[in-house]
Amino acid sequence: MLQSKVSVQELKSWMEDIQTNRAVLDETRLWRILSQWNQEQKQAESQLYAEGIARLAYARYQRLGKMDALTINWIEEATDYDADHQMVQYILIERFLDAMHGAEIPEEYPPIRETDHGTTKKQLAEKYYHLAEQYFRSEEKLSALFKNINNQTESSSTEKLKDAQELWKLFKGFHDPFLRIAKATEAYAHSLEGVYYSASQFNELKAAVEESKRIQLKWLNQLEQLTGSRQEKSALHQLSHMVGLQEVKERVQKLYHFLSYQKQRERLGYKTKDGMNVNMILTGNPGTGKTTIARLLAKIYYELGLLSQESVWEVDRSQLVAGYVGQTEEQTLQAIERASGGVLFIDEAYSLKRADAAGNDYGQTVIDTLVSAMTSGQYAGTFAVIMAGYPEEMRSFLRSNPGLRSRFPEQNHLHLPDYSLDDLVQISEQMAIENDFILTEKGLAALRENIEVAQVDQSFGNARTVQNIVLEAIFEKGASESVHELNNADFVLLEDRHFQKTLPAEKRTAITKLNDLIGLKRVKDELTQLTAYAEVQRLRREQSLQAMPLQLHTIFSGSPGTGKTTVAAIYAQALKEIGLLKRGHLVRVGRADLVSGYVGQTAIKTKEVVKDALGGVLFIDEAYALYQKKGADYGQEAINTLVEAMTIHNENLVIVLSGYKNEMEKLLSMNPGLRSRFRKHLLFDDYNHMELTEMLLQLANQNGYTFTNEAKTVMNQVLPEEGHPGNGRFVRTLFEQMIQQQALRISASLSPTVQMLQEINEEDVLSSVST
């Protein structure tokens, strides 16, 4: 019956599990299921549909902390389908209580003094009359909402309903005093002339206000008891509801309990020599939540009374380091003063002290000023410092600053790992639903593919990247949809096509491209066998079967022009298609792209190239040139860096070394570490006469040219019988010469025909060979 993969019975079972707390509500999943129901299905399963929509409304209300337009629309829709359902009644009560918070009951009443001038008294009386009008408007609105929840049968009554009914009685108690206020102020305002007034009306007004205040105390107390869940969630509660970060959650919870324990000891008079150190180091890659955790830590410190406020003052190097003597210390002290009572959060803190900094770099001044303020003076103990940055850089930074390191003990170092793919998908779904969108099943698959493509190296932005992917999909949806004749699904569903912009639109498969190449039979057989082996090993791992290690790094040897670069690009695409590479792109480099002329620069240069190639194939042309015996050569440093990268990045990087057969063999024999990693060797044969001819015909066809029969005969005669050392490059050069000769020949014609523009004749072929 359902268009989704979830049957009605499965949905009922899920709802029951949620009701009994055996399962957790997944807003995205439920919304995805219910959004596929048509009107007939909704009517047939009205109770189930009403419950589902009501649960969505409640989950959204809990998440937002308020009743927005969409939440109210869902509540009304659920009411239309089954107003008596228990879950519908529950959310109706929540709506009623939420509206109670918005009731226009004055917190304070403006005083009316007997000594006030008549005009002033009249103005104040009009204000009282306006306050009474506000109450009656709220009463009318709340009365309509109360009717929705008061029509339940006795058997379906709940304690919450009884509490709501009691609250309504208290609220209705305002009716009489506000009615008296309205009457008294209206008459009182008319009676005022100069300093004269009606004493009886004045006393009536005072009595009505006092009664209203007494009712208000009871009403507010009852309202607070019933809606305590509206209070702001604790820092630990917020942390527990974050996606992933399980180890971080456990560590912060331990920190919370430790600080609570220390605080209690302090209250009982026990002393701790070293005090409570609340300075923290947060390490992690971009988008792992360092700033969010810093804000939660600030809230924890505030909740425990360790800091006087939960504010976080966020800065980086640019806001602390100045270009002149004295300015850096001043800017740093200003930041400390603003953070006083709360937390000073320094992002990318390692940039304060650069290893290659010149003498006029004042990053060390920031550190010295900070250490001084943390340990002595007026700001000591009044603020906490949280430093954040990449793991390796932060370790080096602290090692080089002993004074700073002692203020951040090892137990106060918190590492935030990268999110798993499943965590990132969950974060993406949360981001979508916070923007009132849901992902279809195909949209979810496309999202995962986008994340996998982006998730190739340490620069991956984690939550930031997936946020950009979701927002880009929302933009694509809004930009592509017509605003005319849209239904509800057009405003909420994110489909696979909305995620396609960043994905490669590859029309031909790798194996099709490989088979379309001329010649290279041995290479085709070897590559087909290699990719088939890789795919089977991947499938075995997915089925928890023992898989053989993959040897994907390969040697391509052969003469120039035999198609090594072309085949490498196809190899990259093939590995992506079977799921072993995330991006499947080709990065082609030579010795000059890897080797520098200075000590230490080659490794940096090579690492940058490797970073560009992650998720694809790094193709090193004329790789034998990396190893040269003469002079001070840093090619060996490049080779060592490549070997290290192959170990670190494993299957996320595939390297193809290319060059002449004999020279490549010498390279491998000079470096045993390379030979052990390049066990596969593809030999590219030179093209023969027939293959060269076929390549020429293929080039002509691809570019909209044809050969006359006479031209084919001449071409067959002039092409070397034994082939040509230039191979494919020779063919392309020869073809370019032919079309240039053809252009020269037909340029003399005043009005060449379409056929003339396309044909290459024997004269063009002979002229090309002779040039």
Solvent accessible surface area in square Angstrom, and as a share of the most:
residue,aa,sasa,rsa
1,M,130,0.58
2,L,21,0.10
3,Q,120,0.54
4,S,23,0.15
5,K,181,0.77
6,V,22,0.13
7,S,52,0.33
8,V,23,0.13
9,Q,122,0.54
10,E,96,0.43
11,L,1,0.01
12,K,74,0.31
13,S,49,0.32
14,W,22,0.08
15,M,4,0.02
16,E,104,0.47
17,D,35,0.18
18,I,19,0.10
19,Q,100,0.44
20,T,70,0.41
21,N,136,0.70
22,R,164,0.60
23,A,30,0.23
24,V,133,0.76
25,L,42,0.21
26,D,61,0.32
27,E,29,0.13
28,T,6,0.04
29,R,92,0.33
30,L,0,0.00
31,W,15,0.05
32,R,16,0.06
33,I,5,0.02
34,L,4,0.02
35,S,37,0.24
36,Q,53,0.23
37,W,11,0.04
38,N,68,0.35
39,Q,103,0.46
40,E,134,0.60
41,Q,13,0.06
42,K,35,0.15
43,Q,110,0.49
44,A,67,0.52
45,E,37,0.17
46,S,30,0.20
47,Q,119,0.53
48,L,11,0.05
49,Y,7,0.03
50,A,0,0.00
51,E,20,0.09
52,G,1,0.01
53,I,7,0.04
54,A,0,0.00
55,R,22,0.08
56,L,0,0.00
57,A,0,0.00
58,Y,55,0.21
59,A,18,0.14
60,R,12,0.04
61,Y,9,0.03
62,Q,83,0.37
63,R,78,0.28
64,L,65,0.32
65,G,47,0.45
66,K,119,0.50
67,M,25,0.11
68,D,31,0.16
69,A,76,0.59
70,L,42,0.21
71,T,0,0.00
72,I,46,0.24
73,N,85,0.44
74,W,18,0.06
75,I,0,0.00
76,E,81,0.36
77,E,50,0.22
78,A,0,0.00
79,T,32,0.19
80,D,122,0.63
81,Y,40,0.15
82,D,25,0.13
83,A,41,0.31
84,D,102,0.53
85,H,41,0.18
86,Q,113,0.50
87,M,16,0.07
88,V,0,0.00
89,Q,7,0.03
90,Y,78,0.30
91,I,0,0.00
92,L,7,0.04
93,I,4,0.02
94,E,14,0.06
95,R,40,0.14
96,F,0,0.00
97,L,1,0.00
98,D,25,0.13
99,A,18,0.14
100,M,0,0.00
101,H,76,0.34
102,G,58,0.56
103,A,16,0.12
104,E,71,0.32
105,I,18,0.09
106,P,16,0.10
107,E,162,0.73
108,E,147,0.66
109,Y,21,0.08
110,P,34,0.21
111,P,78,0.49
112,I,24,0.12
113,R,132,0.48
114,E,103,0.46
115,T,127,0.74
116,D,25,0.13
117,H,109,0.49
118,G,4,0.04
119,T,79,0.46
120,T,55,0.32
121,K,3,0.01
122,K,87,0.37
123,Q,102,0.45
124,L,23,0.12
125,A,1,0.00
126,E,95,0.43
127,K,114,0.48
128,Y,9,0.04
129,Y,74,0.28
130,H,87,0.39
131,L,28,0.14
132,A,0,0.00
133,E,70,0.32
134,Q,35,0.16
135,Y,0,0.00
136,F,53,0.22
137,R,124,0.45
138,S,10,0.07
139,E,16,0.07
140,E,130,0.58
141,K,129,0.55
142,L,2,0.01
143,S,35,0.23
144,A,58,0.45
145,L,18,0.09
146,F,23,0.09
147,K,128,0.54
148,N,58,0.29
149,I,0,0.00
150,N,68,0.35
151,N,113,0.58
152,Q,29,0.13
153,T,86,0.50
154,E,149,0.67
155,S,111,0.72
156,S,39,0.25
157,S,37,0.24
158,T,48,0.28
159,E,123,0.55
160,K,49,0.21
161,L,4,0.02
162,K,103,0.44
163,D,47,0.24
164,A,0,0.00
165,Q,53,0.23
166,E,81,0.37
167,L,0,0.00
168,W,24,0.08
169,K,137,0.58
170,L,37,0.18
171,F,0,0.00
172,K,82,0.35
173,G,29,0.28
174,F,0,0.00
175,H,64,0.29
176,D,72,0.37
177,P,0,0.00
178,F,0,0.00
179,L,67,0.33
180,R,61,0.22
181,I,1,0.00
182,A,14,0.11
183,K,127,0.54
184,A,6,0.05
185,T,1,0.01
186,E,88,0.40
187,A,39,0.30
188,Y,1,0.00
189,A,11,0.08
190,H,143,0.64
191,S,42,0.27
192,L,16,0.08
193,E,130,0.58
194,G,45,0.44
195,V,96,0.55
196,Y,168,0.64
197,Y,71,0.27
198,S,28,0.18
199,A,60,0.46
200,S,82,0.53
201,Q,50,0.22
202,F,12,0.05
203,N,90,0.46
204,E,67,0.30
205,L,4,0.02
206,K,110,0.47
207,A,48,0.37
208,A,0,0.00
209,V,11,0.06
210,E,86,0.39
211,E,45,0.20
212,S,0,0.00
213,K,81,0.35
214,R,143,0.52
215,I,27,0.14
216,Q,14,0.06
217,L,131,0.65
218,K,132,0.56
219,W,7,0.03
220,L,83,0.41
221,N,83,0.43
222,Q,35,0.16
223,L,6,0.03
224,E,106,0.48
225,Q,124,0.55
226,L,34,0.17
227,T,10,0.06
228,G,29,0.27
229,S,74,0.48
230,R,93,0.34
231,Q,111,0.49
232,E,136,0.61
233,K,77,0.33
234,S,51,0.33
235,A,0,0.00
236,L,35,0.17
237,H,70,0.31
238,Q,65,0.29
239,L,2,0.01
240,S,51,0.33
241,H,127,0.57
242,M,41,0.18
243,V,13,0.08
244,G,24,0.23
245,L,11,0.05
246,Q,111,0.49
247,E,135,0.60
248,V,1,0.01
249,K,20,0.09
250,E,85,0.38
251,R,86,0.32
252,V,3,0.02
253,Q,66,0.29
254,K,144,0.61
255,L,27,0.13
256,Y,46,0.17
257,H,115,0.51
258,F,104,0.43
259,L,1,0.01
260,S,37,0.24
261,Y,130,0.49
262,Q,20,0.09
263,K,37,0.16
264,Q,84,0.38
265,R,68,0.25
266,E,91,0.41
267,R,154,0.56
268,L,116,0.58
269,G,49,0.47
270,Y,123,0.47
271,K,171,0.72
272,T,60,0.35
273,K,199,0.84
274,D,127,0.66
275,G,40,0.38
276,M,49,0.22
277,N,55,0.28
278,V,21,0.12
279,N,20,0.10
280,M,5,0.02
281,I,1,0.00
282,L,0,0.00
283,T,16,0.10
284,G,0,0.00
285,N,25,0.13
286,P,19,0.12
287,G,7,0.06
288,T,0,0.00
289,G,18,0.17
290,K,16,0.07
291,T,34,0.20
292,T,59,0.34
293,I,1,0.01
294,A,0,0.00
295,R,125,0.46
296,L,13,0.07
297,L,0,0.00
298,A,0,0.00
299,K,18,0.08
300,I,0,0.00
301,Y,0,0.00
302,Y,97,0.37
303,E,69,0.31
304,L,21,0.10
305,G,47,0.45
306,L,35,0.18
307,L,14,0.07
308,S,90,0.58
309,Q,72,0.32
310,E,72,0.32
311,S,54,0.35
312,V,35,0.20
313,W,85,0.30
314,E,67,0.30
315,V,6,0.03
316,D,52,0.27
317,R,33,0.12
318,S,88,0.57
319,Q,91,0.40
320,L,1,0.00
321,V,23,0.13
322,A,17,0.13
323,G,56,0.54
324,Y,154,0.58
325,V,129,0.74
326,G,45,0.44
327,Q,79,0.35
328,T,2,0.01
329,E,84,0.38
330,E,97,0.43
331,Q,55,0.24
332,T,1,0.00
333,L,69,0.34
334,Q,90,0.40
335,A,6,0.05
336,I,0,0.00
337,E,105,0.47
338,R,155,0.57
339,A,1,0.01
340,S,35,0.23
341,G,9,0.09
342,G,0,0.00
343,V,0,0.00
344,L,1,0.00
345,F,3,0.01
346,I,1,0.00
347,D,44,0.23
348,E,81,0.36
349,A,0,0.00
350,Y,39,0.15
351,S,20,0.13
352,L,0,0.00
353,K,82,0.35
354,R,115,0.42
355,A,118,0.92
356,D,128,0.66
357,A,38,0.30
358,A,71,0.55
359,G,86,0.82
360,N,109,0.56
361,D,34,0.18
362,Y,44,0.17
363,G,0,0.00
364,Q,61,0.27
365,T,46,0.27
366,V,0,0.00
367,I,4,0.02
368,D,80,0.41
369,T,13,0.07
370,L,1,0.00
371,V,25,0.14
372,S,59,0.38
373,A,8,0.06
374,M,26,0.12
375,T,67,0.39
376,S,63,0.41
377,G,65,0.63
378,Q,147,0.65
379,Y,33,0.13
380,A,36,0.28
381,G,70,0.67
382,T,51,0.29
383,F,13,0.06
384,A,0,0.00
385,V,0,0.00
386,I,0,0.00
387,M,0,0.00
388,A,0,0.00
389,G,2,0.02
390,Y,69,0.26
391,P,24,0.15
392,E,120,0.54
393,E,72,0.32
394,M,1,0.00
395,R,131,0.48
396,S,51,0.33
397,F,7,0.03
398,L,9,0.04
399,R,142,0.52
400,S,71,0.46
401,N,7,0.03
402,P,87,0.55
403,G,37,0.36
404,L,1,0.01
405,R,110,0.40
406,S,76,0.49
407,R,68,0.25
408,F,1,0.01
409,P,34,0.21
410,E,135,0.60
411,Q,120,0.53
412,N,7,0.04
413,H,42,0.19
414,L,7,0.04
415,H,94,0.42
416,L,1,0.00
417,P,54,0.34
418,D,72,0.37
419,Y,16,0.06
420,S,59,0.38
421,L,37,0.19
422,D,93,0.48
423,D,33,0.17
424,L,0,0.00
425,V,10,0.06
426,Q,90,0.40
427,I,16,0.08
428,S,0,0.00
429,E,24,0.11
430,Q,74,0.33
431,M,35,0.16
432,A,0,0.00
433,I,7,0.03
434,E,98,0.44
435,N,71,0.36
436,D,42,0.22
437,F,32,0.13
438,I,0,0.00
439,L,0,0.00
440,T,30,0.18
441,E,89,0.40
442,K,146,0.62
443,G,0,0.00
444,L,33,0.16
445,A,60,0.47
446,A,6,0.04
447,L,0,0.00
448,R,84,0.31
449,E,69,0.31
450,N,7,0.04
451,I,0,0.00
452,E,68,0.31
453,V,31,0.18
454,A,36,0.28
455,Q,37,0.16
456,V,14,0.08
457,D,32,0.17
458,Q,143,0.64
459,S,76,0.49
460,F,14,0.06
461,G,11,0.10
462,N,0,0.00
463,A,22,0.17
464,R,131,0.48
465,T,27,0.16
466,V,0,0.00
467,Q,79,0.35
468,N,94,0.48
469,I,24,0.12
470,V,1,0.00
471,L,81,0.40
472,E,57,0.25
473,A,1,0.01
474,I,33,0.17
475,F,129,0.54
476,E,42,0.19
477,K,5,0.02
478,G,58,0.56
479,A,72,0.56
480,S,71,0.45
481,E,37,0.17
482,S,66,0.43
483,V,122,0.70
484,H,139,0.62
485,E,179,0.80
486,L,46,0.23
487,N,95,0.49
488,N,129,0.66
489,A,32,0.25
490,D,37,0.19
491,F,126,0.52
492,V,26,0.15
493,L,26,0.13
494,L,0,0.00
495,E,56,0.25
496,D,46,0.24
497,R,123,0.45
498,H,4,0.02
499,F,7,0.03
500,Q,83,0.37
501,K,135,0.57
502,T,84,0.49
503,L,17,0.08
504,P,76,0.48
505,A,99,0.77
506,E,91,0.41
507,K,194,0.82
508,R,117,0.43
509,T,66,0.38
510,A,1,0.01
511,I,80,0.41
512,T,55,0.32
513,K,46,0.19
514,L,4,0.02
515,N,89,0.46
516,D,71,0.37
517,L,45,0.22
518,I,16,0.08
519,G,21,0.20
520,L,15,0.08
521,K,149,0.63
522,R,119,0.43
523,V,1,0.01
524,K,34,0.14
525,D,75,0.39
526,E,52,0.23
527,L,3,0.01
528,T,59,0.34
529,Q,117,0.52
530,L,13,0.07
531,T,19,0.11
532,A,50,0.39
533,Y,83,0.32
534,A,0,0.00
535,E,62,0.28
536,V,77,0.44
537,Q,13,0.06
538,R,48,0.18
539,L,79,0.40
540,R,88,0.32
541,R,102,0.37
542,E,108,0.48
543,Q,130,0.58
544,S,107,0.69
545,L,93,0.46
546,Q,149,0.66
547,A,28,0.22
548,M,111,0.49
549,P,93,0.59
550,L,24,0.12
551,Q,55,0.25
552,L,7,0.04
553,H,23,0.10
554,T,0,0.00
555,I,1,0.00
556,F,0,0.00
557,S,0,0.00
558,G,10,0.09
559,S,30,0.19
560,P,39,0.24
561,G,15,0.14
562,T,0,0.00
563,G,20,0.20
564,K,20,0.09
565,T,43,0.25
566,T,67,0.39
567,V,0,0.00
568,A,0,0.00
569,A,43,0.33
570,I,9,0.05
571,Y,0,0.00
572,A,0,0.00
573,Q,19,0.09
574,A,13,0.10
575,L,0,0.00
576,K,44,0.19
577,E,87,0.39
578,I,21,0.11
579,G,53,0.51
580,L,17,0.09
581,L,5,0.03
582,K,72,0.30
583,R,88,0.32
584,G,14,0.13
585,H,48,0.21
586,L,48,0.24
587,V,29,0.17
588,R,129,0.47
589,V,13,0.08
590,G,20,0.19
591,R,63,0.23
592,A,80,0.62
593,D,65,0.34
594,L,0,0.00
595,V,17,0.10
596,S,22,0.14
597,G,58,0.56
598,Y,162,0.62
599,V,126,0.72
600,G,32,0.30
601,Q,85,0.38
602,T,0,0.00
603,A,24,0.19
604,I,99,0.50
605,K,78,0.33
606,T,0,0.00
607,K,111,0.47
608,E,89,0.40
609,V,17,0.10
610,V,4,0.03
611,K,92,0.39
612,D,87,0.45
613,A,0,0.00
614,L,3,0.02
615,G,0,0.00
616,G,0,0.00
617,V,0,0.00
618,L,0,0.00
619,F,1,0.00
620,I,0,0.00
621,D,28,0.15
622,E,93,0.42
623,A,0,0.00
624,Y,46,0.17
625,A,25,0.19
626,L,3,0.01
627,Y,62,0.23
628,Q,72,0.32
629,K,162,0.69
630,K,162,0.69
631,G,74,0.71
632,A,96,0.75
633,D,37,0.19
634,Y,51,0.19
635,G,0,0.00
636,Q,64,0.28
637,E,45,0.20
638,A,0,0.00
639,I,1,0.00
640,N,81,0.41
641,T,9,0.05
642,L,4,0.02
643,V,26,0.15
644,E,87,0.39
645,A,8,0.06
646,M,9,0.04
647,T,91,0.53
648,I,113,0.57
649,H,52,0.23
650,N,102,0.52
651,E,52,0.23
652,N,33,0.17
653,L,0,0.00
654,V,1,0.00
655,I,1,0.00
656,V,0,0.00
657,L,3,0.02
658,S,0,0.00
659,G,5,0.05
660,Y,93,0.35
661,K,108,0.46
662,N,108,0.55
663,E,65,0.29
664,M,0,0.00
665,E,76,0.34
666,K,121,0.51
667,L,3,0.02
668,L,5,0.03
669,S,72,0.46
670,M,77,0.34
671,N,15,0.08
672,P,104,0.66
673,G,26,0.25
674,L,5,0.03
675,R,99,0.36
676,S,56,0.36
677,R,74,0.27
678,F,8,0.03
679,R,166,0.61
680,K,50,0.21
681,H,71,0.31
682,L,1,0.00
683,L,49,0.24
684,F,4,0.02
685,D,66,0.34
686,D,79,0.41
687,Y,14,0.05
688,N,72,0.37
689,H,21,0.09
690,M,133,0.60
691,E,32,0.14
692,L,0,0.00
693,T,23,0.13
694,E,86,0.38
695,M,31,0.14
696,L,0,0.00
697,L,66,0.33
698,Q,68,0.30
699,L,16,0.08
700,A,3,0.02
701,N,116,0.59
702,Q,121,0.54
703,N,80,0.41
704,G,46,0.45
705,Y,50,0.19
706,T,74,0.43
707,F,16,0.07
708,T,27,0.16
709,N,116,0.59
710,E,100,0.45
711,A,0,0.00
712,K,85,0.36
713,T,75,0.44
714,V,23,0.13
715,M,1,0.00
716,N,78,0.40
717,Q,131,0.58
718,V,44,0.25
719,L,5,0.03
720,P,37,0.23
721,E,135,0.60
722,E,152,0.68
723,G,5,0.05
724,H,59,0.26
725,P,103,0.65
726,G,19,0.18
727,N,0,0.00
728,G,16,0.15
729,R,135,0.49
730,F,42,0.18
731,V,1,0.00
732,R,127,0.46
733,T,69,0.40
734,L,9,0.04
735,F,6,0.03
736,E,76,0.34
737,Q,57,0.25
738,M,0,0.00
739,I,43,0.22
740,Q,118,0.53
741,Q,43,0.19
742,Q,5,0.02
743,A,52,0.41
744,L,128,0.64
745,R,71,0.26
746,I,16,0.08
747,S,81,0.52
748,A,90,0.70
749,S,40,0.26
750,L,183,0.91
751,S,91,0.59
752,P,49,0.31
753,T,76,0.44
754,V,108,0.62
755,Q,111,0.49
756,M,66,0.30
757,L,91,0.45
758,Q,78,0.35
759,E,49,0.22
760,I,0,0.00
761,N,31,0.16
762,E,64,0.29
763,E,97,0.43
764,D,2,0.01
765,V,0,0.00
766,L,91,0.45
767,S,33,0.21
768,S,2,0.01
769,V,68,0.39
770,S,93,0.60
771,T,106,0.62
